[in-house]
């Protein structure tokens, strides 16, 4: 008993610390600096590397490697690949060196990068990408290239990551020929951190705080590139570069400008992530949602407490008067009867525990700043690695439930736990990967990455599942209060609102209502290529989701038992997990109202990945609902149990 109190106390203290950290993160606008990470400093004249990455579009989830396009690229022997983690590879990042020469504080004006020959097929590729509004992703000091824009709602300056590969002709121009942005004006904002001791020394230290790119299309007719570029920038009538089938060559130029900034290195991500316009809507919507859910949760808890107390008082009086039992007390000899498909039930609960544990640990690291945007791909890597390591929780939970149901095929149960849920997710991702391979996308998993994922699965996750199972089988099976009758009690005819499908669908509304606003911003960050950084909000919403799932599952389970329906096992799991059904409906709504995906393959990718996310949400919320109901049922029947 003392040990349990210590565990509960430590858990509550840990949650309070995370809540405080989340609130601090919210009011600071997010935690972007990785603890212990030292800023990169440069001196006057130091070489600053510009890395190219990929091209992306809001009209399709298919990214492409930048150097696969007809652009200036280093030779194969000089091409350097920046160290990529597993998350960057999975998300389609291909970070590579470029021919752009940037020297600290050294301005460059209209410098020719290269002139390359092109054929009609390459030109058509550029035309197709520009028509799909692809944008180019570059990096300098881990900062993405940004384009300055003006918010239509507030009129303030905001920064959008990536710059357009080209521009489309105006609607009233009568032309359908797009223009290629073959000139970039690179503006790098820096912050001086230390001054030289003497004018002769060269010890000034600078940090890069913003990487801004302004693209432009310039038509170079002759070899006098520098003069034409300067004339175009001055605004004296140089036309843009049209992409036509007879285009034989492309000339790329660039300008580099350095500007001093008062922004410090610690706050440099504020330029990219500052809440503007929609951010205010985000803030008020989240606060409003949290207040509503807190109110409903308190109301449900109060009703449950008063109702159960009244039931106990009534049953005590009935026992004194030797009255006839009714309601949930009447099914006490059937309530712990094993459910149908008990192995599948145990496997789904174990998978839910695995996803829940992975989510909690991931958000802990995110709130503390370890998974910030400054560490590209870290979030995806953390999710994958933590999911693999949490296999021990899946094996333990699944085996404990299975032996509680007196299951005989223990090896089969743990094999299903290790392979069913991960296998479905991997199978969908592998199927979608064929289409990415067919399109030549950088988002397609390389063969080596597929082998690495399978090695993590088979060599780490599966053995950990067996380890968790071994730990579970070493303990005695859970004991329930009372005994189970040999003959099942007949369930009376239920009222229309207690229909299993209807009650499950009603129960899933509230958990979905707790997260649907935050879900909008998460989906926007995924499909509109925006950075998600409000992990403090996310953790608080996740905490509300867990509380809501637990309470709504307990309430619906209580009403079911009061109706003398003792088939509560699957209902407890499905009541809260039905929120995944509403999540899928919302994904369809988001597709129809917010996205403009072109073609069959982009739509297939969207719904395929959305199905994976809904499956994760299904097992997570289902596990929370089941364990809440299981704790509740044991408590109330322990209170009335008589030998």
N, C-alpha and C positions, 0 to 999 in steps of 0.2 A: 504494500500500500504506500509506504514512504517513497519507494522508488518511482511509482507512478506519479506521485505528487511532484517529485523533483523533475521528471520528464515534462509534465504539463507546465510547470513553472518556467523551465528553460525555453519551451516552445513559445509560450506567451511572451516572454521577454524578447525572444528573437523576432517575433512578429512585430512587436512594438518598435524595436530598433529599425526594422525595415520600413515601417510606416513613417517614422520620423525622417529616415533617409529619403523616402519618396517625396514627402512634403518639402523638404529642403531642395530636392532636385527640381520640383515643380516651380518653386519660387525663384530658383536660379536659372530657369529656362532649360534645364537639362544638364547632365554631367557629360562633358565632352572630352575631358583630358584623362587619359589613362593614368592612374596612380603610379608614380615612379618613372614615367616616361619623360625624358629630358628633351627640351626643344632643340631642333636643328638650328645652328647659327652659322652665318656666313660673314666673310670679310669682303671688302671692296675688291672686285675683280674675280671672286671665286666663281667656278662653274656651277650653275644650277641646272639640274637635269629636268627635262620636260618629258614625261612619259605619256604615250598614247595608250588608249584602252580599247574601247568598243564604240559602236554606233547603236543607238536605241531609238525606239519610237513609241508614242502613246497609242498608235493605231495597230500595233502588233507586238506580242511578247517575244519576238524572234530577234535577238541581237546578233551583230556581226563583228568580226575582228576588224579593227581599223586598217591594218596593213593588208587585208585582203582586197581592199578597194584600190583603184588606180590613183595612188597618192605617193608622195615622196617617202621612201623607206630606206633604212640602212641596208647594206649588203648582208647576206646571210651570216658571214663570218664576224660581222661587227654588231649584229642585232643582239641586244641584251634583254633578257627576260627578268623583270623584277620578281623577287621571291613572292610566289602566290601560295596562299594557304588553301585548304580544301574548300572553304566557303566561297572564295573568289572564283575558283574553277567551276563550282556548281552553279553560281549565279552568272556565268558567262563572261567574267572579267578576263582579259588577256592584256596584262600590263607590260608594255615593251618600250624600249628606248626609241628615240626619234632623232632626226637630223637637225632639229632646232637648237641653235646655240644661244644660251642665255648666260650672261656674265653679270654678276651682282653689280648693280648701279650703272651698268653700261647700256645706254640707249642705242637702239638700232632702228634705222629708218629705211623702209622699202628694200629689204635685202632679199635677193632671189634664193629660194630654197632649192628648187630643181625645176627642170623642164623634162617631162616624160612623154613618150609616145603612147597613144591609146588606140584601140580598135573599136569597132561599132558595138561589140558585145560589152566591153567595159563601159562605154558611154551609156548604153541602155541600162546597165546596172545602176549607175549614178542617177539616171533619170527616174528609175523606179524607186530608189531610196528617197530621193528628194520629194517625189509625189507622195510618199508615205510619211513625210515630215520627220525623217531621221535626224537625230542630233548627235554630235560628236562628243565623246567623253575623254578628256585629258586630265593629267594630274601634274602638279608641281608641289613638292614637299607634302604629299598625301592629300593636298587640297584639290578638289575637282574644279575644272574650268567652269566659270559662271558668266552669264550674260546679264547685264544690267537691264532692268525693265521697270515699268511703273505700274503700280497696283491701280486697277480701274476703280476700286472701291474707296481707297484711302488717298490715292494720288502720291503715295510715298514710293521711294526707290526700293525695289526688292531685287534679289538675285536668283535666277533660275539656273540650275546646273545643266551643263552641256550647251553647245552652240549649234545652230542649224548648219547642216551639211550644204544646203543651198536654199534658194528662195523660189517661190512660185510666181508666175506673172500675175499682175493685177487682173481682177475679173473683167474689167471693161477694156482691157488692152487688145482683145481679139486674138491673143497668142496663147498657145499651150506649151511653149518651150520653157522649161525651168532654167534657172541660172545657178551655176556652181560658185560657192564661196571659196575662191582660190587665194584670198588674202586675209590674214588675221592680224588684228592689232592687239597685241598682248600687253596688258597692263598688270604689273605685279606690285601690290602694295606691301610695304615693309615697315617694320617697327625697329627702331634703334634701341638696343638693350644696354650698350656700354660705349663710352667715348674713349678715344685714344688719349694717351697721356700727353703726347706732344704732336704738333702738326706733321713732323717727319715720319712718325710711326704709322703703321697701317693696322691698328689693332681694334678698329671699330667693329662691333658685333651687331648683326642684323638678323631679325626673324621675318619670315614671309607670313603674312596674315590674310592675304586675299589674292586669288588668281583669276583675273578678269580677261575675257576674250571678246573682241568685237569683230565679227566676220564681215567680209565684204566681197563682192563679185566685181572683178576688173577684167576687161577684154584687152589682152595684149596682142596688138596687131604685128608689131615688129620686135626687133631685138633690144630696143631701147626700153628695157623693162623698168628700170629705176625712175626714169623721167615720166613714163606713163603712169606709174604707181603714184608718184607725188602729185601729178596733175589730177588723178582720180580722187585722191584724198582731199585735195583742195576744193573739189566740187566743180570743176570746169568741164563737165560734159563727156567724160569717158564712159562709154556704155558698159553694162555688165556682160559677163561671159555666158552666152547661151550654149546649152548642150544640144548638139545636133548630130545626126547620124554621120555626117562627113567630118566631124571634129577629129583631127589627127594628133594633136598634142595638147598638153595642159601645162601651164606655168603657175607655180605656187610661189608666193612671196609672203613676207611677214615683217612686222614692226614690233619693237619691244620698247616699252616705256616703264620706268620705275617711279613710284610715288610713295612719299612718306605718309605714314598713317599713325594715328594715336591708338589704334586697336592693339592690345597686347596679344601675345601668343596664346595665353590661356583663354582669351575670349574670341579668337579668330573664327570659330565656327558659328558665332552669332550672326556673322554676315550671311551665312547660308541658311541658318535655321531660325532666324528671328521671326517671331509670330507677327504677321501682318494680315490685316483684313480678316481672312477666314480663321486666323489664329484666335481672334476674339470670340468668334462663333464657337470654335473648339472649346475654349475655356468655359464659357457660360453653359454650353450644352453638357459638358462633362459634369460640372457642378450640379446642374439641374437634375441630370440622370442619377447622380449619387444621392442627392437628397430624396428623390422619389423612391429609390430602392431601399435606402435606409428606413424611410417611413413605412414602406410596405413590410420590410423585414421585422421591424419592431411591432407592427400591428399583428402580423402572423404569429410572432412569438408570444405576444400577450394573449391572443385568442387560444393558442394551444395550451398555454400554462393554465388559464382559467378553466378551459373545457376539461382537460385531463384531471385537474383537481376536483372538479364537480363529479366526474365519473367515479373517481376513487371514493369520494364521500358517499355516493349513491350505492356503490358496490359493498362498502363496509356496512351500510344500513341493511342491504339485502342479505348479507351473511348473518347479521344478528337476527333478522327476521326469518332466516332460512328461505328467502325468496328465490325465484327462478333466475338463473343467470341469463344475460342477454348481451348483445353487442359484441365488442372485441374480446370480452372475457370468455364468451361462449366457444371461441375457436382456439383456445389455448392448447388443446391437444392436437391441433392440425397446423398451427402457424409455422412450426419448424419442420414441416414435411418437405422432403427434397423436391426441387423444381424439375421440370422437364429440361432436357438438353443441359444437364448440369455441367458437363465438361466445357461446352461452349460458353456457358455463363462464367465459369471460373476463368477461362482464357480471356474473355473480354474485360473482366474486372482486373485481372493482372496487367493487361495492356494499358488500361486506364491508369493504374497506379504508376506504371512506367512513364506515361506521358505527363501525369501530374507532377511527379518528382522532377522530371526534366524541365518542366515549365517553371517550377518554383526556383530551382537552382539557377536557371538561365536568367530569370528576372532579378535574382539577388545580385548576380554579377553585372547585369545591365544597370540597375539602380546605383551601384557603387562605381560605375563609370568604366568598367573593363570592356564593355561591348559597345563603345561609342562609335560614331561614324568615322572618327579619325583612325580607327583600326579596321580597315576595309575587310569585309568578309568574316569578321570575328563572330558576328551573331549567328550566321549560318553554320560555321564550324562548331560553335558551342552547342547549338541545338543537336547537331548530328552526333557529336562525341558524347554529350551527356545522355542522349537517348540510348546509345550503346551501353554506357556504363550503368544505367538504371535498369538494365536487364535483370539484375539481382533482385530488385524490388518486384518486378513482374513475376519471376519464378517463385519468389516467396509467397506473394499474395495469392497467386493462382493455386499453388499447392495447398496452402492453408484452407482455402475454400473447398477445394476438391476433396481433401480428406475429411472436411466437415460434412460433406455430402456422402461420405463413405464410398468414394470412387475407387474402383479396382484397377483401372488402367493408368497408373501414375506416369509411366514413361511416355505414353501417348499424350497425356495431358501437358506435360512439360515441353514436349516437342511442338505441340500446337501453339503453346504460349510463345515459344521462341521463333516460330515461323509464320503463324497466321497473320497477325497484324503487320509485322514488318514485311512479310511477303506480299501482301496486298498493296501496300504503299510502294514497295520497290517495283512490283509488277506494273502498276500504273505509270510510274516514272520511267521505267524502261520502255514501255510502249510509246510514251510521248517522245522519248529520246530518238526513236526511229525517224520521226517527222523532223526533228531538229537536225539530225544528220542529213536527211534528204535536202533540207534547205541550206545546208552548209553553214549553219549558225554556230557562233561561238558558245551558245548556250547548251550545245550538245555535250554530254559527258564524254571526255576522252576515254579510250579503252583502259588506260592505266588508272583513271579515276574510278571507273566501274570496278576494277579489280580491288582497289583500295577500299571502296565501300563494302564490297562483299567480304574482304578480309576482316574489316571491323565487325561485320555481322557474324560471320562464322567463327572467327577466332577469339572474339571478345564477348559479344552479346550472348551468343548461345551458351558458352561455358558458364557465364555469369547467371544465366537462367537456371542451369543445372545446379549451380552453387546455392542460389536462393531456394530452390526446391529441396536440396539436401538439408538446409537449415530449417525449413518448415517441417520436414518429416521427422526431424529429431525431437520435435516438441509433441506433446499430447494433443489430440484433436480438441477443438473448442467444444465445451459442454453447454447445452442449452437448458434452460429451466423447464422442468416438467418432462413428460414423456409424450411420444407420438403414438396415436391410436393406429391399430393395424388397418382398420376400415376408414377410409376418408369420409369426412362429414360432407353431406350434400350442401351445396351452396344455394341459397334461396335466389329467386329471380331478382335481378338487380334493377334499380331505377335507370331511366334513360341516361342521366348525367353520369352514372357510374360505369357506363360502357367502357371497356378497356381502351379502345382507340381514342374515344373522345376525351377521357380523363388524361391520357398520356399527352394528347395534343394541347389540352388546356394547361397541363403542368409545364410544358416547354416554353410557354410564352414569356413567363417572368424572367427566367435566366437569360433568354435572348434579349429581353428589354434592358437588362443590366449592361449589355456589352455592345448593342448594335451601333451606338454613336461612335464608340472607339473603333469598332469594326470598320466603319466608313473610312477613317483615317489610315488604318492599317492597310486596307485594300488599295487606297489611293497611293500609299507609299510603294506597294508592290507593283501595281499595274500602270501607274503614272510616273514611275521612276523618281519618287521623292524620298527624302531622308525621313525616317521615323526616329524621333529622339525623345519623346515624352514618356520615358519608361517609368517615371514616378506615377503619372496618371495610369499607366497600364497596370502597374502592380496594385494600385488601389481598386481599379475596376476588377482585376482578377480576384482580389479578396472579396469584393462584393458578390462576384459571380459564385464563388464557393459557398458563401453564406446563403445566397438565394437558392442555389441548387439543393443545399442541405434542408432548408426550411420547407421549400415547396414539396420536396420528396417526402418529408416526414408528414406534412399535412395531408397529402393525397393518400399516403399509406394508412394514416389513422382513419380517414373517411372510409377507406376500403375495408379495413378490419371491422369498423363499426357496422358495415353492411354484411358482416359475416362471410366475407370473401377472403379466404386465407391464401390465395395465390399472389402473394405480394413480392416474391423474389424478383421476377422479371419486371414487374410493374415499377418496383423501386429504382431499377436501373434505367428503364425507358422513360420514366417521367421527366427527369432532368435532361437526359440525353436527347429527348425530342427537340430540344433547342437547336440541335444540329440540323434538323429538318428546316426550321425557320432560317437558319444561316444559309442553307442551300437556296431557299427561295429568295433571300436577300441578294445572294450572288447573281441569280438570274435577273432580279430587278436592277442591280448595279450594272450588269452587262447591257441592259436595254436602255438605261437612262444616262449613264456616265461614260460609257466606253463607245468607241467607234472603231471596232476591230474589222479589218478587211480580210475576207477570205475564210476558207474552211479550216485551215491549219491553225491560224491564230485563235479562232473560236474554240477549236478542239483543245488547244493548250490551256486556254483560260478555264474551261469547264473541268478539264482533267486535274489541274492543280487545285482548283476550288474544291473538287471532290476529295482530294487528299486532306485539305485543311478541315473540311467538314467531318471527315472520318476521325481525325485527331480530336476535334471538339466533341464528337460523339462519345468516344471511350473515356475521355477526361471527365466530362460532366456526369456520365453514367456511373463511373466509379465513386465520385463524390456522393451522388444520390443514394447508391446502394449502401455504402458504409454508414451514412447518416441514418438511414432507415434501420439497418441492422443494429446499430447502437440503441436506437429508440425502442425497437421491438423487444430487445433483450431487457432493457430497463423496466418497461411497463409490465412485462410478464414475470420478471423476478419479484416485482413488488407485490403481485397477487398470488404467487405460487404457494401452494400448500402441499405438503407431503401426503 
